[in-house]
Amino acid sequence: MTKNVTIFTTNTCAYCQMVKKYLGAKGVGYEEVNLDEHPDRQAEAMRLSGTMTVPVTVVTKQDETQEVIIGYNLARLAPAVAA
């Protein structure tokens, strides 16, 4: 079961909007970290994803394991947030 979801985004990222819209439609709550507004967290996003691209969606499960999904990847995102 999903404990929490964090999405690293930027203001100009169309795929970020798509991930947020998808999660909203599924009723999944999330924390958004806009890297344009919080550049101090860019290193965190890069450490998690190994890349400088967004969106980076981090799904943390009840057992504290994390799944990191890069981009708008429904094949990974949908099962990761399923109850």
Gaussian input, Z-matrix of N, CA and C with variables (Angstrom, degrees):
# hf/3-21g

backbone

0 1
 N
 C     1     B1
 C     2     B2     1     A1
 N     3     B3     2     A2     1     D1
 C     4     B4     3     A3     2     D2
 C     5     B5     4     A4     3     D3
 N     6     B6     5     A5     4     D4
 C     7     B7     6     A6     5     D5
 C     8     B8     7     A7     6     D6
 N     9     B9     8     A8     7     D7
 C    10    B10     9     A9     8     D8
 C    11    B11    10    A10     9     D9
 N    12    B12    11    A11    10    D10
 C    13    B13    12    A12    11    D11
 C    14    B14    13    A13    12    D12
 N    15    B15    14    A14    13    D13
 C    16    B16    15    A15    14    D14
 C    17    B17    16    A16    15    D15
 N    18    B18    17    A17    16    D16
 C    19    B19    18    A18    17    D17
 C    20    B20    19    A19    18    D18
 N    21    B21    20    A20    19    D19
 C    22    B22    21    A21    20    D20
 C    23    B23    22    A22    21    D21
 N    24    B24    23    A23    22    D22
 C    25    B25    24    A24    23    D23
 C    26    B26    25    A25    24    D24
 N    27    B27    26    A26    25    D25
 C    28    B28    27    A27    26    D26
 C    29    B29    28    A28    27    D27
 N    30    B30    29    A29    28    D28
 C    31    B31    30    A30    29    D29
 C    32    B32    31    A31    30    D30
 N    33    B33    32    A32    31    D31
 C    34    B34    33    A33    32    D32
 C    35    B35    34    A34    33    D33
 N    36    B36    35    A35    34    D34
 C    37    B37    36    A36    35    D35
 C    38    B38    37    A37    36    D36
 N    39    B39    38    A38    37    D37
 C    40    B40    39    A39    38    D38
 C    41    B41    40    A40    39    D39
 N    42    B42    41    A41    40    D40
 C    43    B43    42    A42    41    D41
 C    44    B44    43    A43    42    D42
 N    45    B45    44    A44    43    D43
 C    46    B46    45    A45    44    D44
 C    47    B47    46    A46    45    D45
 N    48    B48    47    A47    46    D46
 C    49    B49    48    A48    47    D47
 C    50    B50    49    A49    48    D48
 N    51    B51    50    A50    49    D49
 C    52    B52    51    A51    50    D50
 C    53    B53    52    A52    51    D51
 N    54    B54    53    A53    52    D52
 C    55    B55    54    A54    53    D53
 C    56    B56    55    A55    54    D54
 N    57    B57    56    A56    55    D55
 C    58    B58    57    A57    56    D56
 C    59    B59    58    A58    57    D57
 N    60    B60    59    A59    58    D58
 C    61    B61    60    A60    59    D59
 C    62    B62    61    A61    60    D60
 N    63    B63    62    A62    61    D61
 C    64    B64    63    A63    62    D62
 C    65    B65    64    A64    63    D63
 N    66    B66    65    A65    64    D64
 C    67    B67    66    A66    65    D65
 C    68    B68    67    A67    66    D66
 N    69    B69    68    A68    67    D67
 C    70    B70    69    A69    68    D68
 C    71    B71    70    A70    69    D69
 N    72    B72    71    A71    70    D70
 C    73    B73    72    A72    71    D71
 C    74    B74    73    A73    72    D72
 N    75    B75    74    A74    73    D73
 C    76    B76    75    A75    74    D74
 C    77    B77    76    A76    75    D75
 N    78    B78    77    A77    76    D76
 C    79    B79    78    A78    77    D77
 C    80    B80    79    A79    78    D78
 N    81    B81    80    A80    79    D79
 C    82    B82    81    A81    80    D80
 C    83    B83    82    A82    81    D81
 N    84    B84    83    A83    82    D82
 C    85    B85    84    A84    83    D83
 C    86    B86    85    A85    84    D84
 N    87    B87    86    A86    85    D85
 C    88    B88    87    A87    86    D86
 C    89    B89    88    A88    87    D87
 N    90    B90    89    A89    88    D88
 C    91    B91    90    A90    89    D89
 C    92    B92    91    A91    90    D90
 N    93    B93    92    A92    91    D91
 C    94    B94    93    A93    92    D92
 C    95    B95    94    A94    93    D93
 N    96    B96    95    A95    94    D94
 C    97    B97    96    A96    95    D95
 C    98    B98    97    A97    96    D96
 N    99    B99    98    A98    97    D97
 C   100   B100    99    A99    98    D98
 C   101   B101   100   A100    99    D99
 N   102   B102   101   A101   100   D100
 C   103   B103   102   A102   101   D101
 C   104   B104   103   A103   102   D102
 N   105   B105   104   A104   103   D103
 C   106   B106   105   A105   104   D104
 C   107   B107   106   A106   105   D105
 N   108   B108   107   A107   106   D106
 C   109   B109   108   A108   107   D107
 C   110   B110   109   A109   108   D108
 N   111   B111   110   A110   109   D109
 C   112   B112   111   A111   110   D110
 C   113   B113   112   A112   111   D111
 N   114   B114   113   A113   112   D112
 C   115   B115   114   A114   113   D113
 C   116   B116   115   A115   114   D114
 N   117   B117   116   A116   115   D115
 C   118   B118   117   A117   116   D116
 C   119   B119   118   A118   117   D117
 N   120   B120   119   A119   118   D118
 C   121   B121   120   A120   119   D119
 C   122   B122   121   A121   120   D120
 N   123   B123   122   A122   121   D121
 C   124   B124   123   A123   122   D122
 C   125   B125   124   A124   123   D123
 N   126   B126   125   A125   124   D124
 C   127   B127   126   A126   125   D125
 C   128   B128   127   A127   126   D126
 N   129   B129   128   A128   127   D127
 C   130   B130   129   A129   128   D128
 C   131   B131   130   A130   129   D129
 N   132   B132   131   A131   130   D130
 C   133   B133   132   A132   131   D131
 C   134   B134   133   A133   132   D132
 N   135   B135   134   A134   133   D133
 C   136   B136   135   A135   134   D134
 C   137   B137   136   A136   135   D135
 N   138   B138   137   A137   136   D136
 C   139   B139   138   A138   137   D137
 C   140   B140   139   A139   138   D138
 N   141   B141   140   A140   139   D139
 C   142   B142   141   A141   140   D140
 C   143   B143   142   A142   141   D141
 N   144   B144   143   A143   142   D142
 C   145   B145   144   A144   143   D143
 C   146   B146   145   A145   144   D144
 N   147   B147   146   A146   145   D145
 C   148   B148   147   A147   146   D146
 C   149   B149   148   A148   147   D147
 N   150   B150   149   A149   148   D148
 C   151   B151   150   A150   149   D149
 C   152   B152   151   A151   150   D150
 N   153   B153   152   A152   151   D151
 C   154   B154   153   A153   152   D152
 C   155   B155   154   A154   153   D153
 N   156   B156   155   A155   154   D154
 C   157   B157   156   A156   155   D155
 C   158   B158   157   A157   156   D156
 N   159   B159   158   A158   157   D157
 C   160   B160   159   A159   158   D158
 C   161   B161   160   A160   159   D159
 N   162   B162   161   A161   160   D160
 C   163   B163   162   A162   161   D161
 C   164   B164   163   A163   162   D162
 N   165   B165   164   A164   163   D163
 C   166   B166   165   A165   164   D164
 C   167   B167   166   A166   165   D165
 N   168   B168   167   A167   166   D166
 C   169   B169   168   A168   167   D167
 C   170   B170   169   A169   168   D168
 N   171   B171   170   A170   169   D169
 C   172   B172   171   A171   170   D170
 C   173   B173   172   A172   171   D171
 N   174   B174   173   A173   172   D172
 C   175   B175   174   A174   173   D173
 C   176   B176   175   A175   174   D174
 N   177   B177   176   A176   175   D175
 C   178   B178   177   A177   176   D176
 C   179   B179   178   A178   177   D177
 N   180   B180   179   A179   178   D178
 C   181   B181   180   A180   179   D179
 C   182   B182   181   A181   180   D180
 N   183   B183   182   A182   181   D181
 C   184   B184   183   A183   182   D182
 C   185   B185   184   A184   183   D183
 N   186   B186   185   A185   184   D184
 C   187   B187   186   A186   185   D185
 C   188   B188   187   A187   186   D186
 N   189   B189   188   A188   187   D187
 C   190   B190   189   A189   188   D188
 C   191   B191   190   A190   189   D189
 N   192   B192   191   A191   190   D190
 C   193   B193   192   A192   191   D191
 C   194   B194   193   A193   192   D192
 N   195   B195   194   A194   193   D193
 C   196   B196   195   A195   194   D194
 C   197   B197   196   A196   195   D195
 N   198   B198   197   A197   196   D196
 C   199   B199   198   A198   197   D197
 C   200   B200   199   A199   198   D198
 N   201   B201   200   A200   199   D199
 C   202   B202   201   A201   200   D200
 C   203   B203   202   A202   201   D201
 N   204   B204   203   A203   202   D202
 C   205   B205   204   A204   203   D203
 C   206   B206   205   A205   204   D204
 N   207   B207   206   A206   205   D205
 C   208   B208   207   A207   206   D206
 C   209   B209   208   A208   207   D207
 N   210   B210   209   A209   208   D208
 C   211   B211   210   A210   209   D209
 C   212   B212   211   A211   210   D210
 N   213   B213   212   A212   211   D211
 C   214   B214   213   A213   212   D212
 C   215   B215   214   A214   213   D213
 N   216   B216   215   A215   214   D214
 C   217   B217   216   A216   215   D215
 C   218   B218   217   A217   216   D216
 N   219   B219   218   A218   217   D217
 C   220   B220   219   A219   218   D218
 C   221   B221   220   A220   219   D219
 N   222   B222   221   A221   220   D220
 C   223   B223   222   A222   221   D221
 C   224   B224   223   A223   222   D222
 N   225   B225   224   A224   223   D223
 C   226   B226   225   A225   224   D224
 C   227   B227   226   A226   225   D225
 N   228   B228   227   A227   226   D226
 C   229   B229   228   A228   227   D227
 C   230   B230   229   A229   228   D228
 N   231   B231   230   A230   229   D229
 C   232   B232   231   A231   230   D230
 C   233   B233   232   A232   231   D231
 N   234   B234   233   A233   232   D232
 C   235   B235   234   A234   233   D233
 C   236   B236   235   A235   234   D234
 N   237   B237   236   A236   235   D235
 C   238   B238   237   A237   236   D236
 C   239   B239   238   A238   237   D237
 N   240   B240   239   A239   238   D238
 C   241   B241   240   A240   239   D239
 C   242   B242   241   A241   240   D240
 N   243   B243   242   A242   241   D241
 C   244   B244   243   A243   242   D242
 C   245   B245   244   A244   243   D243
 N   246   B246   245   A245   244   D244
 C   247   B247   246   A246   245   D245
 C   248   B248   247   A247   246   D246

   B1=1.4513
   B2=1.5299
   B3=1.3224
   B4=1.4542
   B5=1.5219
   B6=1.3133
   B7=1.4592
   B8=1.5247
   B9=1.3431
   B10=1.4591
   B11=1.5227
   B12=1.3291
   B13=1.4575
   B14=1.5267
   B15=1.3201
   B16=1.4640
   B17=1.5149
   B18=1.3428
   B19=1.4643
   B20=1.5210
   B21=1.3209
   B22=1.4610
   B23=1.5241
   B24=1.3355
   B25=1.4627
   B26=1.5341
   B27=1.3370
   B28=1.4676
   B29=1.5231
   B30=1.3223
   B31=1.4685
   B32=1.5287
   B33=1.3215
   B34=1.4617
   B35=1.5298
   B36=1.3074
   B37=1.4606
   B38=1.5314
   B39=1.3266
   B40=1.4643
   B41=1.5331
   B42=1.3213
   B43=1.4627
   B44=1.5247
   B45=1.3238
   B46=1.4679
   B47=1.5283
   B48=1.3257
   B49=1.4659
   B50=1.5279
   B51=1.3280
   B52=1.4620
   B53=1.5220
   B54=1.3404
   B55=1.4679
   B56=1.5256
   B57=1.3293
   B58=1.4679
   B59=1.5345
   B60=1.3287
   B61=1.4634
   B62=1.5302
   B63=1.3162
   B64=1.4620
   B65=1.5286
   B66=1.3403
   B67=1.4658
   B68=1.5260
   B69=1.3260
   B70=1.4642
   B71=1.5176
   B72=1.3355
   B73=1.4632
   B74=1.5255
   B75=1.3313
   B76=1.4664
   B77=1.5253
   B78=1.3317
   B79=1.4537
   B80=1.5218
   B81=1.3296
   B82=1.4640
   B83=1.5264
   B84=1.3170
   B85=1.4520
   B86=1.5176
   B87=1.3208
   B88=1.4617
   B89=1.5146
   B90=1.3271
   B91=1.4562
   B92=1.5138
   B93=1.3132
   B94=1.4574
   B95=1.5239
   B96=1.3212
   B97=1.4563
   B98=1.5254
   B99=1.3298
   B100=1.4535
   B101=1.5244
   B102=1.3224
   B103=1.4642
   B104=1.5304
   B105=1.3393
   B106=1.4639
   B107=1.5319
   B108=1.3144
   B109=1.4618
   B110=1.5339
   B111=1.3368
   B112=1.4685
   B113=1.5308
   B114=1.3459
   B115=1.4727
   B116=1.5235
   B117=1.3185
   B118=1.4612
   B119=1.5265
   B120=1.3315
   B121=1.4680
   B122=1.5289
   B123=1.3473
   B124=1.4629
   B125=1.5260
   B126=1.3228
   B127=1.4662
   B128=1.5225
   B129=1.3203
   B130=1.4622
   B131=1.5320
   B132=1.3270
   B133=1.4647
   B134=1.5234
   B135=1.3222
   B136=1.4553
   B137=1.5268
   B138=1.3233
   B139=1.4714
   B140=1.5267
   B141=1.3223
   B142=1.4666
   B143=1.5249
   B144=1.3338
   B145=1.4596
   B146=1.5261
   B147=1.3163
   B148=1.4521
   B149=1.5145
   B150=1.3218
   B151=1.4569
   B152=1.5218
   B153=1.3228
   B154=1.4613
   B155=1.5242
   B156=1.3125
   B157=1.4539
   B158=1.5246
   B159=1.3190
   B160=1.4620
   B161=1.5200
   B162=1.3062
   B163=1.4504
   B164=1.5252
   B165=1.3093
   B166=1.4558
   B167=1.5203
   B168=1.3234
   B169=1.4571
   B170=1.5156
   B171=1.3211
   B172=1.4618
   B173=1.5251
   B174=1.3270
   B175=1.4645
   B176=1.5212
   B177=1.3253
   B178=1.4617
   B179=1.5249
   B180=1.3160
   B181=1.4708
   B182=1.5232
   B183=1.3215
   B184=1.4656
   B185=1.5275
   B186=1.3342
   B187=1.4661
   B188=1.5358
   B189=1.3404
   B190=1.4697
   B191=1.5287
   B192=1.3464
   B193=1.4591
   B194=1.5234
   B195=1.3243
   B196=1.4565
   B197=1.5174
   B198=1.3182
   B199=1.4610
   B200=1.5152
   B201=1.3205
   B202=1.4556
   B203=1.5236
   B204=1.3253
   B205=1.4605
   B206=1.5191
   B207=1.3040
   B208=1.4604
   B209=1.5161
   B210=1.3374
   B211=1.4549
   B212=1.5122
   B213=1.3289
   B214=1.4626
   B215=1.5239
   B216=1.3155
   B217=1.4568
   B218=1.5267
   B219=1.3328
   B220=1.4661
   B221=1.5177
   B222=1.3272
   B223=1.4644
   B224=1.5327
   B225=1.3231
   B226=1.4714
   B227=1.5196
   B228=1.3288
   B229=1.4635
   B230=1.5211
   B231=1.3259
   B232=1.4714
   B233=1.5325
   B234=1.3242
   B235=1.4696
   B236=1.5343
   B237=1.3205
   B238=1.4630
   B239=1.5226
   B240=1.3169
   B241=1.4745
   B242=1.5156
   B243=1.3274
   B244=1.4749
   B245=1.5266
   B246=1.3230
   B247=1.4806
   B248=1.5041
   A1=109.18
   A2=115.80
   A3=121.93
   A4=110.81
   A5=116.08
   A6=121.44
   A7=110.25
   A8=116.42
   A9=119.31
   A10=111.10
   A11=113.96
   A12=121.88
   A13=107.21
   A14=115.84
   A15=122.09
   A16=107.61
   A17=116.29
   A18=121.06
   A19=108.29
   A20=116.02
   A21=121.62
   A22=106.87
   A23=116.63
   A24=122.39
   A25=110.29
   A26=114.55
   A27=122.09
   A28=107.24
   A29=116.11
   A30=120.95
   A31=113.02
   A32=118.13
   A33=120.86
   A34=113.78
   A35=117.70
   A36=121.82
   A37=111.62
   A38=115.95
   A39=120.39
   A40=111.64
   A41=117.56
   A42=120.18
   A43=111.70
   A44=116.54
   A45=120.28
   A46=109.95
   A47=115.59
   A48=120.33
   A49=110.59
   A50=116.67
   A51=120.51
   A52=111.51
   A53=117.27
   A54=120.40
   A55=109.59
   A56=117.36
   A57=120.77
   A58=110.94
   A59=116.32
   A60=120.52
   A61=110.63
   A62=117.20
   A63=121.57
   A64=110.64
   A65=116.19
   A66=119.56
   A67=110.95
   A68=116.63
   A69=120.43
   A70=111.99
   A71=116.70
   A72=121.03
   A73=111.51
   A74=116.54
   A75=121.37
   A76=112.19
   A77=117.37
   A78=120.82
   A79=113.88
   A80=116.14
   A81=120.97
   A82=108.48
   A83=116.59
   A84=120.77
   A85=110.32
   A86=116.40
   A87=120.21
   A88=110.03
   A89=114.79
   A90=122.70
   A91=106.75
   A92=116.84
   A93=120.67
   A94=109.26
   A95=115.83
   A96=121.77
   A97=106.66
   A98=116.11
   A99=121.09
   A100=107.84
   A101=115.99
   A102=120.93
   A103=112.60
   A104=117.60
   A105=119.83
   A106=109.76
   A107=116.48
   A108=122.07
   A109=112.26
   A110=116.75
   A111=122.44
   A112=110.06
   A113=117.01
   A114=119.31
   A115=113.11
   A116=117.08
   A117=121.03
   A118=112.18
   A119=117.67
   A120=121.09
   A121=112.97
   A122=117.28
   A123=120.57
   A124=111.90
   A125=117.06
   A126=120.35
   A127=110.71
   A128=117.29
   A129=121.77
   A130=110.62
   A131=116.24
   A132=120.43
   A133=110.58
   A134=116.97
   A135=120.18
   A136=111.46
   A137=116.64
   A138=120.11
   A139=110.18
   A140=117.14
   A141=121.21
   A142=112.52
   A143=116.30
   A144=120.41
   A145=114.41
   A146=117.20
   A147=120.18
   A148=112.96
   A149=117.33
   A150=121.65
   A151=110.04
   A152=116.31
   A153=120.20
   A154=111.05
   A155=117.65
   A156=120.90
   A157=110.46
   A158=116.72
   A159=122.99
   A160=107.96
   A161=118.60
   A162=126.80
   A163=112.74
   A164=114.19
   A165=122.01
   A166=105.43
   A167=115.65
   A168=121.13
   A169=108.45
   A170=115.84
   A171=121.62
   A172=107.92
   A173=115.16
   A174=121.16
   A175=107.24
   A176=115.74
   A177=121.70
   A178=108.02
   A179=115.54
   A180=122.04
   A181=110.49
   A182=115.80
   A183=121.80
   A184=111.66
   A185=117.67
   A186=120.65
   A187=112.23
   A188=115.86
   A189=123.98
   A190=114.39
   A191=118.84
   A192=119.71
   A193=108.49
   A194=115.62
   A195=120.39
   A196=110.68
   A197=114.53
   A198=120.48
   A199=106.64
   A200=116.45
   A201=122.34
   A202=108.07
   A203=115.65
   A204=121.64
   A205=108.04
   A206=116.41
   A207=122.18
   A208=108.87
   A209=115.98
   A210=121.45
   A211=112.35
   A212=114.84
   A213=122.14
   A214=106.65
   A215=115.87
   A216=122.89
   A217=108.74
   A218=116.27
   A219=120.26
   A220=112.72
   A221=117.61
   A222=120.30
   A223=110.93
   A224=117.40
   A225=121.36
   A226=111.73
   A227=117.23
   A228=121.13
   A229=112.26
   A230=117.31
   A231=120.88
   A232=112.04
   A233=119.22
   A234=117.59
   A235=112.41
   A236=117.50
   A237=120.05
   A238=111.53
   A239=117.95
   A240=120.56
   A241=112.94
   A242=117.28
   A243=120.09
   A244=109.13
   A245=114.17
   A246=119.35
   A247=112.09
   D1=142.16
   D2=-178.10
   D3=-73.49
   D4=131.33
   D5=175.47
   D6=-91.87
   D7=-51.28
   D8=174.92
   D9=-157.20
   D10=161.70
   D11=-178.16
   D12=-129.80
   D13=132.18
   D14=175.93
   D15=-123.87
   D16=133.59
   D17=178.27
   D18=-119.55
   D19=123.39
   D20=173.05
   D21=-90.34
   D22=123.73
   D23=-173.31
   D24=-132.34
   D25=174.54
   D26=167.02
   D27=-134.79
   D28=167.65
   D29=-177.16
   D30=-66.42
   D31=-29.57
   D32=-172.36
   D33=-103.35
   D34=10.23
   D35=-174.76
   D36=-89.73
   D37=110.81
   D38=178.89
   D39=-68.21
   D40=-37.06
   D41=179.63
   D42=-67.27
   D43=-29.81
   D44=175.84
   D45=-61.78
   D46=-44.18
   D47=178.60
   D48=-62.06
   D49=-37.98
   D50=-179.91
   D51=-66.41
   D52=-40.55
   D53=177.97
   D54=-64.29
   D55=-45.10
   D56=-179.75
   D57=-62.81
   D58=-40.47
   D59=178.99
   D60=-65.17
   D61=-42.00
   D62=178.81
   D63=-61.53
   D64=-49.64
   D65=-178.96
   D66=-62.77
   D67=-40.21
   D68=177.64
   D69=-61.29
   D70=-42.09
   D71=179.34
   D72=-65.02
   D73=-30.59
   D74=179.23
   D75=-87.92
   D76=-2.30
   D77=179.87
   D78=73.36
   D79=24.44
   D80=-179.30
   D81=-94.88
   D82=120.66
   D83=177.11
   D84=-76.17
   D85=153.32
   D86=-179.13
   D87=-154.39
   D88=159.14
   D89=171.08
   D90=-102.12
   D91=129.91
   D92=177.01
   D93=-101.83
   D94=131.17
   D95=174.10
   D96=-114.72
   D97=100.63
   D98=-179.96
   D99=-81.70
   D100=114.11
   D101=-174.85
   D102=-71.86
   D103=-19.29
   D104=173.51
   D105=-70.12
   D106=-33.95
   D107=-179.18
   D108=-90.25
   D109=-23.30
   D110=-178.51
   D111=-130.57
   D112=65.48
   D113=-177.91
   D114=-61.69
   D115=-19.54
   D116=178.10
   D117=-66.17
   D118=-14.27
   D119=-179.16
   D120=-100.14
   D121=4.14
   D122=179.35
   D123=-61.00
   D124=-39.20
   D125=179.71
   D126=-63.36
   D127=-36.17
   D128=177.98
   D129=-63.59
   D130=-46.23
   D131=178.96
   D132=-62.43
   D133=-40.91
   D134=-179.72
   D135=-68.85
   D136=-38.29
   D137=178.11
   D138=-62.76
   D139=-40.56
   D140=-179.03
   D141=-70.16
   D142=-40.36
   D143=-171.56
   D144=-101.20
   D145=-23.74
   D146=-175.86
   D147=75.93
   D148=12.54
   D149=-178.23
   D150=-145.94
   D151=167.61
   D152=179.92
   D153=-105.34
   D154=21.30
   D155=-179.16
   D156=-97.72
   D157=158.94
   D158=173.72
   D159=-130.21
   D160=159.00
   D161=1.33
   D162=-77.67
   D163=152.54
   D164=169.32
   D165=-117.65
   D166=114.76
   D167=-179.36
   D168=-106.59
   D169=124.81
   D170=-179.43
   D171=-112.71
   D172=115.53
   D173=179.27
   D174=-104.69
   D175=115.78
   D176=179.06
   D177=-101.95
   D178=126.08
   D179=-179.22
   D180=-88.29
   D181=170.59
   D182=179.48
   D183=-57.33
   D184=-33.03
   D185=-178.84
   D186=-85.58
   D187=11.93
   D188=177.33
   D189=74.38
   D190=2.14
   D191=173.55
   D192=-71.43
   D193=151.07
   D194=-178.40
   D195=-122.55
   D196=141.44
   D197=170.24
   D198=-115.54
   D199=127.29
   D200=-179.31
   D201=-106.67
   D202=122.14
   D203=-177.66
   D204=-116.73
   D205=123.61
   D206=-177.88
   D207=-101.52
   D208=131.09
   D209=179.11
   D210=78.76
   D211=-167.72
   D212=178.82
   D213=-96.53
   D214=86.50
   D215=-173.56
   D216=-118.96
   D217=86.16
   D218=-176.39
   D219=-64.74
   D220=-27.38
   D221=179.07
   D222=-61.72
   D223=-29.38
   D224=177.39
   D225=-100.25
   D226=-36.49
   D227=-175.70
   D228=-66.96
   D229=-46.46
   D230=-175.85
   D231=-57.97
   D232=-51.62
   D233=179.82
   D234=-69.02
   D235=-28.77
   D236=-177.82
   D237=-67.12
   D238=-32.62
   D239=-178.33
   D240=-101.14
   D241=-1.39
   D242=178.70
   D243=-65.34
   D244=142.13
   D245=-178.53
   D246=-69.63

